Structure formats: C-alpha cells, structure tokens
Amino acid sequence: MSTIPVLALTSTTRLDATGLPYIDIVLTERFLLPPAALLKIGEKVPTTIGEVIELSGMPFQHVCDVIEECIAIGNNIFLDITSLAAAALEEGTIVVDMSPYMDHLTLPMHDSARMFHAQNPQQWLPFLRTMDRVLVISKSEGHAWSAAMSLRKMNIKAWLPQGWY
C-alpha cells in the first residue's frame, strides 16, 4: 500500500516540487489561473504557492488545502497497462473516453472505450460507482487526468492507464 508524501508547504514552495502532474490544469481548474490567458495579458504564470496566493487572492491555507487534496486524490492514479483491450475484458472494469467535443457520431479513441461525454452523466455516474476499475482515456492525457480526478472526487474508482498507446 502506497503512502501519500507529506509536504511542508510554505509560500515559497515551488508548484513543481509538489509532485503534482499537470500543474497548468491545476492552475486553470482549481485556482482559475489559466497559464495561456495569464501570458496573453502579460501576467507571469505562478510557479510558487505565494504567487498563486498573490494572483488568486485566495488565503494561504486554502491554496495549501487544494494542493494537498489534489495530491491525495491523485495518489496512485497512473496504472500501467500493456493492453487496453485486455484490461477492458476484466470483470468490473470499464474504459471511458472522456475526450471533449464528442457526440453520438464520433468514434471513441479506442474500440474498448465507451464515450462519456456523448451520454447523460446522471445515467452514467451511478453505473460507474459500481465498477471496480474505471480506466479514463482522452485525446489529451491532461484532460484524462482531470476527468479521472473528478471521478475520484465522486467516489468512483478511476485510473489513468499508461503504456497502452
């Protein structure tokens, strides 16, 4: 069983030292500080907790709580898989394609995947909670990570499969 590393976060802690992957997604989705938009208006992209506090106006403890929550939820989120098709056949496992901008005419990224965005989430979420393993894929690995993190927050056993591409 893996343990979550305990960090002593300070205002000088560098975001890349937290071990969080996809810092740009965390900045965008959790702190409303999208790096591309910041650069476009001439702002510096935050690299430390202090800079996140300064740009977001959020208190130190809130910023630390968000980062610690992301670390905890994302613990062991990456799962090595050599064959997504074989993994999809395992009982209690489903592969969901979370690629954005999909509709009923779009083919999923992998033959084994079900398309989440093209369905009604109210119908899917209770079903996903019954699964032992939800493997999340997307055209963007960062988007898949974000989707898997969101599913985990909803008590769904989600992982980001690695090595199957």
C-alpha positions in Angstrom: 0.0 0.0 0.0 1.5 3.3 -1.1 1.6 6.3 1.3 0.9 9.9 0.3 4.0 12.0 0.8 3.6 14.7 3.4 4.8 18.1 2.3 5.6 21.1 4.5 4.1 23.7 2.2 5.2 27.3 2.5 4.6 30.3 0.4 8.0 29.7 -1.3 7.2 26.1 -2.2 7.5 25.6 -5.9 4.5 24.1 -7.5 6.7 21.6 -9.5 8.1 20.4 -6.2 4.7 19.2 -5.0 4.8 16.2 -7.3 1.5 17.1 -9.0 1.4 16.4 -12.7 -0.4 18.8 -15.0 0.3 21.9 -12.9 -1.3 24.0 -15.7 -4.6 22.1 -15.3 -4.5 22.6 -11.5 -3.9 26.3 -12.0 -6.7 26.5 -14.5 -9.3 24.4 -12.9 -8.7 24.8 -9.2 -7.3 28.4 -9.0 -8.9 29.9 -12.1 -5.4 31.0 -13.3 -5.1 29.6 -16.9 -1.5 30.0 -17.9 -2.2 30.8 -21.5 -4.6 33.5 -20.5 -2.2 34.9 -18.0 0.6 35.1 -20.6 -1.8 36.7 -23.1 -2.4 39.6 -20.7 1.2 39.9 -19.7 1.0 38.2 -16.3 3.6 35.8 -15.0 2.4 32.2 -14.6 2.7 31.3 -10.9 5.5 28.9 -10.0 5.2 29.1 -6.2 2.4 28.9 -3.7 3.0 32.5 -2.8 2.5 33.5 -6.4 -0.8 31.6 -6.6 -1.9 33.4 -3.4 -1.0 36.7 -4.9 -2.7 36.2 -8.3 -5.8 34.4 -7.0 -6.4 36.3 -3.8 -7.0 33.1 -2.0 -5.7 32.6 1.5 -2.6 30.6 2.1 -4.4 27.8 3.9 -7.0 27.4 1.1 -4.3 27.2 -1.6 -2.4 24.5 0.5 -5.7 22.6 1.1 -6.4 22.5 -2.6 -2.9 21.3 -3.4 -3.0 18.7 -0.7 -6.4 17.5 -1.9 -5.1 17.1 -5.4 -2.1 15.1 -4.2 -4.3 12.8 -2.1 -6.9 12.3 -4.8 -4.3 11.7 -7.4 -2.3 9.2 -5.3 -1.6 6.1 -7.5 -3.8 7.4 -10.3 -1.5 6.1 -13.0 -1.9 2.5 -13.9 0.5 0.6 -16.1 -1.4 -1.4 -18.8 0.0 -3.1 -21.8 -3.3 -3.9 -23.5 -6.3 -1.7 -23.0 -8.5 -4.2 -24.8 -7.4 -7.0 -22.4 -7.9 -4.7 -19.4 -11.4 -3.8 -20.7 -12.4 -7.5 -20.6 -11.6 -7.9 -17.0 -14.7 -8.2 -14.8 -15.6 -4.9 -13.1 -13.6 -2.8 -15.5 -14.8 -0.3 -18.0 -12.9 2.1 -20.3 -14.4 5.5 -20.7 -13.3 8.0 -23.4 -13.6 11.5 -21.8 -12.4 13.3 -24.9 -14.2 16.7 -25.2 -16.3 17.7 -28.2 -17.7 14.2 -28.8 -21.2 13.4 -30.0 -23.0 10.3 -31.0 -21.3 10.3 -34.4 -17.8 10.5 -33.0 -15.9 7.2 -32.7 -14.2 6.6 -29.3 -10.4 6.8 -29.1 -10.2 3.0 -28.6 -12.5 0.2 -29.6 -12.9 -0.9 -26.0 -14.0 2.5 -24.8 -17.4 3.9 -24.0 -17.9 7.6 -24.7 -18.8 9.5 -21.6 -19.4 13.0 -23.0 -21.9 11.7 -25.5 -24.1 10.2 -22.8 -26.2 11.6 -19.9 -23.9 11.8 -16.9 -26.8 11.3 -14.5 -27.3 7.8 -16.0 -23.6 7.0 -16.1 -22.4 8.1 -12.7 -24.4 5.5 -10.6 -23.2 2.8 -13.0 -19.6 3.9 -12.8 -19.8 3.7 -9.0 -20.5 0.0 -9.2 -17.3 -0.7 -11.2 -14.1 -1.9 -9.6 -12.0 0.0 -12.1 -12.8 2.8 -14.5 -10.0 3.5 -16.9 -10.1 7.0 -18.3 -8.7 7.9 -21.6 -8.9 11.1 -23.7 -7.2 12.7 -26.7 -5.3 14.8 -24.2 -3.7 13.0 -21.3 -4.0 16.1 -19.2 -7.8 16.1 -19.8 -7.9 12.4 -19.0 -6.1 13.1 -15.7 -8.5 15.9 -14.8 -11.5 13.7 -15.6 -10.1 10.8 -13.6 -9.5 13.2 -10.7 -13.1 14.5 -10.9 -14.4 10.9 -10.9 -12.4 10.0 -7.9 -13.8 13.0 -6.1 -17.2 11.4 -6.8 -16.1 8.2 -5.2 -15.6 6.4 -8.5 -12.5 4.1 -8.7 -10.9 5.8 -11.7 -7.3 5.4 -13.1 -5.3 6.8 -15.9 -4.0 3.9 -17.9 -0.4 4.2 -19.1 1.6 2.2 -21.7 -1.3 1.1 -23.9 -0.9 3.6 -26.7 
